[in-house]
Amino acid sequence: FGEAMAQLRQLQRKIKAECRDVGTDFAAEARKIHYGDSPAENIYGQSTAEEREQLADEGIDVVAMPWLPPEH
């Protein structure tokens, strides 16, 4: 379990370093990028299960992952 958590934290750090946090606007921002209304970039943020399903129906690939709290 500890190794899996360490790998998840490493992935989380990489995402934070290389992607823009769009917060709760994730679905809207993903659509803008997909349809060419915003420049292509890597983003992350929060979305509901319903939003993720709608994005998938539109052909927009997303991956849901748990977001760990900051390490202390």
Secondary structure, DSSP 8 states (H G I E B T S, - for coil): -HHHHHHHHHHHHHHHHHSEEEETTHHHHHHHHHTTSS----EEE---HHHHHHHHHTT-------------
